[in-house]
Amino acid sequence: MGGTEHLTVQREGATLVLTLNRPEAKNALSLPMLVGLYDGWVEADEDDAVRSIVLTGAGGAFCAGMDLKALAGKGMEGQQHRERLTADPDLHWKAMLRHHRPRKPVIAAVEGHCVAGGTEILQGTDIRVAGESATFGLFEVRRGLFPIGGSTVRLQRQIPRTHALEMLLTGRPYSAREAAAIGLIGHVVPDGTALEKALAIAEQVNACGPLAVEAVKASVYETAELSESEGLAAELKRGWPVFDTADAKEGARAFAERRPAVYRRE
């Protein structure tokens, strides 16, 4: 497993847990964190034993956005990773899920601050859990900046446009309850239990057929902007091959025999 000084990686069964680990800066994005994130997405994609990913933050915060000084290399922190960014100038966008979508489901476990770049990364995740005291928001316009991590495109596709525009144009903070009410997150749980809930959801995902899970996720995103007829055609193309897999046959047998299925990605 990989990881850097600002991103820890661990396995919880079939779940890869990526933890933003810079609590003294509310897990503001740094070059080591971005390199670790990107490597984590790649590891999950390439390891068939990984069936889901949980993204969380250390020290009671999720992510307070980009540390512009750290990314620009104003200090010495993380300089050993700079050649990675030079070799792949798109690495930071892949890390933030702007230019990369993992094959496996990504579940966000949010505590504390999830603002600016944190809320932008959140939009690249699939299932979202937050502690009661979590805070969300896109603060960029308050600083005369632009939320270029994808929010002007993605947010209006994920929540009603009026709410998306209010979040983007006011730069105000949102509570976890308000974020849930507008559809930005799916679960609000007691503080300190977001990771526990996310791992429980991951276990439910992990118990399902992995080929089916990956195909379903791919179909949802592939068809999001298609017409209904185009989407239904694309769904058939993506979904029919799943029925011919050994996993599908195992699922049917397990159901008939009233036992848990044992899937082998075949």
BELDA-V681024 format. One record per backbone hydrogen bond with DSSP energy under -0.5 kcal/mol. CO is the residue of the C=O (numbers start at 1). NH is the residue of the N-H. E is the energy in kcal/mol with one decimal. If there is no record, write none. Layout:
# BELDA-V681024
co=CO nh=NH e=E
co=CO nh=NH e=E
This chain:
# BELDA-V681024
co=4 nh=7 e=-1.2
co=6 nh=21 e=-2.6
co=7 nh=4 e=-2.4
co=8 nh=19 e=-2.6
co=10 nh=17 e=-3.2
co=12 nh=15 e=-1.7
co=14 nh=51 e=-3.1
co=14 nh=52 e=-1.3
co=15 nh=12 e=-2.9
co=15 nh=17 e=-0.6
co=16 nh=18 e=-0.6
co=16 nh=54 e=-2.4
co=17 nh=10 e=-1.8
co=17 nh=19 e=-0.5
co=18 nh=20 e=-0.5
co=18 nh=56 e=-2.5
co=19 nh=8 e=-2.2
co=20 nh=58 e=-2.8
co=22 nh=25 e=-2.2
co=22 nh=27 e=-2.5
co=23 nh=26 e=-1.8
co=25 nh=28 e=-1.4
co=26 nh=64 e=-1.2
co=29 nh=67 e=-2.1
co=30 nh=34 e=-2.5
co=31 nh=35 e=-2.6
co=32 nh=36 e=-2.2
co=33 nh=37 e=-2.6
co=34 nh=38 e=-2.6
co=35 nh=39 e=-2.4
co=36 nh=40 e=-2.0
co=37 nh=41 e=-2.4
co=38 nh=42 e=-2.2
co=39 nh=43 e=-2.6
co=40 nh=44 e=-2.3
co=41 nh=45 e=-2.2
co=42 nh=46 e=-2.3
co=43 nh=47 e=-1.4
co=46 nh=48 e=-0.8
co=47 nh=50 e=-1.7
co=49 nh=51 e=-0.5
co=51 nh=105 e=-0.6
co=52 nh=16 e=-2.4
co=53 nh=107 e=-3.1
co=54 nh=18 e=-2.9
co=55 nh=109 e=-2.9
co=56 nh=20 e=-2.8
co=58 nh=61 e=-0.8
co=63 nh=115 e=-1.7
co=65 nh=29 e=-3.2
co=66 nh=68 e=-1.1
co=67 nh=71 e=-2.5
co=68 nh=72 e=-2.1
co=69 nh=73 e=-0.6
co=69 nh=74 e=-2.5
co=70 nh=73 e=-0.8
co=76 nh=79 e=-1.7
co=78 nh=81 e=-2.1
co=79 nh=82 e=-1.4
co=81 nh=84 e=-1.3
co=81 nh=85 e=-1.0
co=82 nh=86 e=-2.1
co=83 nh=87 e=-2.4
co=84 nh=88 e=-1.8
co=88 nh=91 e=-2.3
co=90 nh=93 e=-0.5
co=90 nh=94 e=-2.0
co=91 nh=95 e=-2.7
co=92 nh=96 e=-1.7
co=93 nh=98 e=-2.5
co=93 nh=99 e=-1.4
co=94 nh=97 e=-1.5
co=105 nh=53 e=-2.5
co=105 nh=107 e=-0.5
co=106 nh=108 e=-0.5
co=106 nh=126 e=-2.4
co=106 nh=127 e=-1.9
co=107 nh=55 e=-2.6
co=108 nh=110 e=-0.6
co=108 nh=129 e=-2.7
co=109 nh=57 e=-0.5
co=110 nh=131 e=-2.7
co=112 nh=135 e=-2.4
co=113 nh=62 e=-1.8
co=113 nh=63 e=-2.1
co=114 nh=137 e=-0.8
co=115 nh=118 e=-2.9
co=116 nh=119 e=-0.6
co=116 nh=120 e=-1.7
co=117 nh=121 e=-2.5
co=118 nh=122 e=-2.1
co=119 nh=123 e=-1.2
co=121 nh=124 e=-2.1
co=122 nh=125 e=-1.8
co=127 nh=108 e=-3.0
co=128 nh=186 e=-1.9
co=128 nh=187 e=-1.5
co=129 nh=110 e=-3.0
co=130 nh=189 e=-2.6
co=131 nh=134 e=-2.0
co=132 nh=176 e=-0.6
co=134 nh=176 e=-0.8
co=135 nh=114 e=-2.5
co=136 nh=174 e=-2.9
co=137 nh=116 e=-2.8
co=137 nh=139 e=-0.6
co=139 nh=142 e=-1.2
co=139 nh=143 e=-0.7
co=140 nh=143 e=-1.7
co=140 nh=145 e=-2.8
co=141 nh=144 e=-1.3
co=146 nh=148 e=-2.1
co=147 nh=150 e=-0.7
co=147 nh=151 e=-0.7
co=147 nh=152 e=-0.7
co=150 nh=153 e=-1.1
co=150 nh=154 e=-3.0
co=151 nh=155 e=-1.4
co=154 nh=157 e=-1.4
co=154 nh=158 e=-0.9
co=155 nh=158 e=-1.1
co=155 nh=159 e=-2.2
co=160 nh=163 e=-0.7
co=160 nh=164 e=-2.4
co=161 nh=165 e=-3.1
co=162 nh=166 e=-1.8
co=163 nh=167 e=-2.4
co=164 nh=168 e=-2.5
co=165 nh=169 e=-2.9
co=166 nh=170 e=-2.0
co=167 nh=171 e=-1.2
co=174 nh=136 e=-2.8
co=175 nh=179 e=-2.6
co=176 nh=180 e=-2.3
co=177 nh=181 e=-2.1
co=178 nh=182 e=-1.6
co=179 nh=184 e=-2.3
co=179 nh=185 e=-0.9
co=180 nh=183 e=-0.8
co=187 nh=130 e=-2.2
co=189 nh=132 e=-1.7
co=190 nh=193 e=-1.9
co=193 nh=197 e=-2.3
co=194 nh=198 e=-2.7
co=195 nh=199 e=-2.7
co=196 nh=200 e=-1.8
co=197 nh=201 e=-2.3
co=198 nh=202 e=-2.5
co=199 nh=203 e=-2.1
co=200 nh=204 e=-1.5
co=201 nh=205 e=-2.2
co=202 nh=206 e=-3.1
co=203 nh=207 e=-1.3
co=205 nh=208 e=-1.8
co=209 nh=213 e=-2.7
co=210 nh=214 e=-2.4
co=211 nh=215 e=-2.0
co=212 nh=216 e=-2.7
co=213 nh=217 e=-2.5
co=214 nh=218 e=-2.4
co=215 nh=219 e=-2.4
co=216 nh=220 e=-2.3
co=217 nh=221 e=-1.8
co=218 nh=222 e=-2.6
co=219 nh=223 e=-2.2
co=220 nh=224 e=-0.5
co=221 nh=224 e=-0.6
co=223 nh=226 e=-1.4
co=227 nh=231 e=-3.0
co=228 nh=232 e=-2.6
co=229 nh=233 e=-1.8
co=230 nh=234 e=-2.3
co=231 nh=235 e=-2.4
co=232 nh=236 e=-2.0
co=233 nh=237 e=-1.9
co=234 nh=238 e=-2.1
co=235 nh=239 e=-3.2
co=236 nh=240 e=-2.6
co=239 nh=242 e=-1.2
co=239 nh=243 e=-0.7
co=240 nh=243 e=-1.4
co=240 nh=244 e=-0.5
co=241 nh=244 e=-1.0
co=242 nh=245 e=-1.6
co=245 nh=249 e=-1.5
co=246 nh=250 e=-2.5
co=247 nh=251 e=-2.5
co=248 nh=252 e=-1.9
co=249 nh=253 e=-2.3
co=250 nh=254 e=-2.9
co=251 nh=255 e=-2.0
co=252 nh=256 e=-2.3
co=253 nh=257 e=-2.4
co=254 nh=259 e=-2.4
co=255 nh=258 e=-0.9
co=261 nh=263 e=-0.6
co=266 nh=246 e=-1.5
